[in-house]
Amino acid sequence: MTESDNSRTLAQGRAAAELALKRGEFELAVQLGHIRTAAVAGRGTKRRVPCEEVERLRADPGFPEALRRRVRTVGTTDGARLIGVGPDRFTRLARAGYFTPVRFYLNRYRAVVWLYLAEELKDFAAREPDLLTGRAPEEMRKVLAQGGDWRARNWRGRRVGRLLGQTDDPWERAAIIGAVLKPEAVQEAVPDPHERSLLHRLRPSLAQVRPESLAAQDVVEQLVRAHDPDEVLWQRLNFAQALAEARVKNPVAQRPAGGRGHGQLSLLARLGLGRLRRGAKRASVISARRAAGNAPEGPGRNDTGPGTGPEGGTTSHRDGHRTRSTSRGREASQGREVSGRGRGGLRNGSRGPAVGRAQGRTTGREATPGQGWSW
């Protein structure tokens, strides 16, 4: 879509309200393909809902209950009751891969709670009544005896498949597949840092869970990544194929400068430009003062000696204070104590400040009436 189509699309929050869906129900409906979304130019990466899609769903005779039934989810207890089995048998069937979770969340103990579509469970019970009673089949017992658990793997496959069906961009498709691989595998398959940066920017969020604690983040990370050797090999092959297609159809060097993730300065680059601008401004101010003769030039970072001040003395700058070494300052540089009220010395005959012997000028603190000592 183009910017002219903005008036014919709705933000996802507005579309959810029009369809009488909660946020979680709307997100699940989009993931399952029940609600069609579209990318709109000039609106960032957030997809929007066409108005005709909202009108189509609202015209359904069973709206909104029919749409809500399609996205209704249940946990283990409710799912077991729905298909007429106990929770233990339901869990064994899920672990053996007979039905696939649609999403998950972490409870307060950071335990994973899998959710299933109620309609899919009903279809399974009608299709496989023999698995609901009696002795479990040999294949199922073998998988469970080996400690197998297909819930996370089936969820990853389902999530990746849905995301791939929502885009035709070759780099986005490669980023979706790469999201289930570990960073080491992605780096090995993509040696070009520019391509890796692009894939990182396009990488989708597979899980809707947003944990705050590090322990919960580790749990989610384990669920998102592929671990079984056969699954890793399968996903790596798919990733390599998607990369080859993306490099042929749309090489990184030929992607439009204003495209997604391109033409934007990094934070470090912006900070570097800021420092350059401040340095140029400071240099222009110093040059103007030097030309006008309003202030003597202070020693810079690379200066080797003090500047020459009036009356044959020397000037130095330290935190905005200027001290001029006179004959008394030169005496102090030879280790003598100076008394009096000269600008380079202290009052009341107190011991003089530390002396910069290499440059022959005072570098200590200067007394300011009414303010005490200041650097």
Secondary structure in CASP SS format (residue, H / E / C, confidence):
PFRMAT SS
TARGET T0000
AUTHOR 0000-0000-0000
METHOD secondary structure of the structure
MODEL  1
M C 1.00
T C 1.00
E H 1.00
S H 1.00
D H 1.00
N H 1.00
S H 1.00
R H 1.00
T E 1.00
L E 1.00
A C 1.00
Q H 1.00
G H 1.00
R H 1.00
A H 1.00
A H 1.00
A H 1.00
E H 1.00
L C 1.00
A C 1.00
L C 1.00
K C 1.00
R H 1.00
G H 1.00
E H 1.00
F H 1.00
E H 1.00
L H 1.00
A H 1.00
V H 1.00
Q H 1.00
L C 1.00
G C 1.00
H C 1.00
I C 1.00
R C 1.00
T C 1.00
A E 1.00
A C 1.00
V C 1.00
A C 1.00
G C 1.00
R C 1.00
G C 1.00
T C 1.00
K C 1.00
R C 1.00
R E 1.00
V E 1.00
P E 1.00
C H 1.00
E H 1.00
E H 1.00
V H 1.00
E H 1.00
R H 1.00
L H 1.00
R H 1.00
A C 1.00
D C 1.00
P C 1.00
G C 1.00
F C 1.00
P C 1.00
E H 1.00
A H 1.00
L H 1.00
R H 1.00
R H 1.00
R H 1.00
V C 1.00
R C 1.00
T E 1.00
V E 1.00
G C 1.00
T H 1.00
T H 1.00
D H 1.00
G H 1.00
A H 1.00
R H 1.00
L H 1.00
I H 1.00
G C 1.00
V C 1.00
G C 1.00
P H 1.00
D H 1.00
R H 1.00
F H 1.00
T H 1.00
R H 1.00
L H 1.00
A H 1.00
R H 1.00
A C 1.00
G C 1.00
Y C 1.00
F C 1.00
T C 1.00
P C 1.00
V C 1.00
R E 1.00
F E 1.00
Y E 1.00
L E 1.00
N C 1.00
R C 1.00
Y C 1.00
R C 1.00
A C 1.00
V E 1.00
V E 1.00
W E 1.00
L E 1.00
Y E 1.00
L E 1.00
A H 1.00
E H 1.00
E H 1.00
L H 1.00
K H 1.00
D H 1.00
F H 1.00
A H 1.00
A H 1.00
R H 1.00
E C 1.00
P H 1.00
D H 1.00
L H 1.00
L C 1.00
T C 1.00
G C 1.00
R C 1.00
A C 1.00
P C 1.00
E H 1.00
E H 1.00
M H 1.00
R H 1.00
K H 1.00
V H 1.00
L H 1.00
A H 1.00
Q C 1.00
G C 1.00
G C 1.00
D C 1.00
W C 1.00
R H 1.00
A H 1.00
R H 1.00
N H 1.00
W H 1.00
R H 1.00
G H 1.00
R H 1.00
R H 1.00
V H 1.00
G H 1.00
R H 1.00
L H 1.00
L H 1.00
G C 1.00
Q C 1.00
T C 1.00
D C 1.00
D C 1.00
P H 1.00
W H 1.00
E H 1.00
R H 1.00
A H 1.00
A H 1.00
I H 1.00
I H 1.00
G H 1.00
A C 1.00
V C 1.00
L C 1.00
K C 1.00
P H 1.00
E H 1.00
A H 1.00
V H 1.00
Q H 1.00
E H 1.00
A H 1.00
V C 1.00
P C 1.00
D C 1.00
P H 1.00
H H 1.00
E H 1.00
R H 1.00
S H 1.00
L H 1.00
L H 1.00
H H 1.00
R H 1.00
L H 1.00
R C 1.00
P C 1.00
S C 1.00
L C 1.00
A C 1.00
Q C 1.00
V C 1.00
R C 1.00
P C 1.00
E C 1.00
S C 1.00
L H 1.00
A H 1.00
A H 1.00
Q H 1.00
D H 1.00
V H 1.00
V H 1.00
E H 1.00
Q H 1.00
L H 1.00
V H 1.00
R C 1.00
A C 1.00
H C 1.00
D C 1.00
P H 1.00
D H 1.00
E H 1.00
V H 1.00
L H 1.00
W H 1.00
Q H 1.00
R H 1.00
L H 1.00
N H 1.00
F H 1.00
A H 1.00
Q H 1.00
A H 1.00
L H 1.00
A H 1.00
E H 1.00
A H 1.00
R H 1.00
V H 1.00
K H 1.00
N C 1.00
P C 1.00
V H 1.00
A H 1.00
Q H 1.00
R C 1.00
P C 1.00
A C 1.00
G C 1.00
G C 1.00
R C 1.00
G C 1.00
H C 1.00
G C 1.00
Q C 1.00
L C 1.00
S C 1.00
L H 1.00
L H 1.00
A H 1.00
R H 1.00
L H 1.00
G H 1.00
L H 1.00
G H 1.00
R H 1.00
L H 1.00
R H 1.00
R H 1.00
G H 1.00
A H 1.00
K H 1.00
R H 1.00
A H 1.00
S H 1.00
V H 1.00
I H 1.00
S H 1.00
A H 1.00
R H 1.00
R H 1.00
A H 1.00
A H 1.00
G C 1.00
N C 1.00
A C 1.00
P C 1.00
E C 1.00
G C 1.00
P C 1.00
G C 1.00
R C 1.00
N C 1.00
D C 1.00
T C 1.00
G C 1.00
P C 1.00
G E 1.00
T E 1.00
G C 1.00
P H 1.00
E H 1.00
G H 1.00
G C 1.00
T E 1.00
T E 1.00
S E 1.00
H E 1.00
R E 1.00
D C 1.00
G C 1.00
H E 1.00
R E 1.00
T E 1.00
R E 1.00
S E 1.00
T C 1.00
S H 1.00
R H 1.00
G H 1.00
R H 1.00
E H 1.00
A H 1.00
S C 1.00
Q C 1.00
G C 1.00
R C 1.00
E C 1.00
V C 1.00
S C 1.00
G C 1.00
R C 1.00
G C 1.00
R C 1.00
G C 1.00
G C 1.00
L C 1.00
R C 1.00
N C 1.00
G C 1.00
S C 1.00
R C 1.00
G C 1.00
P C 1.00
A C 1.00
V E 1.00
G E 1.00
R C 1.00
A C 1.00
Q C 1.00
G C 1.00
R E 1.00
T E 1.00
T C 1.00
G C 1.00
R C 1.00
E E 1.00
A E 1.00
T E 1.00
P C 1.00
G C 1.00
Q C 1.00
G E 1.00
W E 1.00
S E 1.00
W C 1.00
END
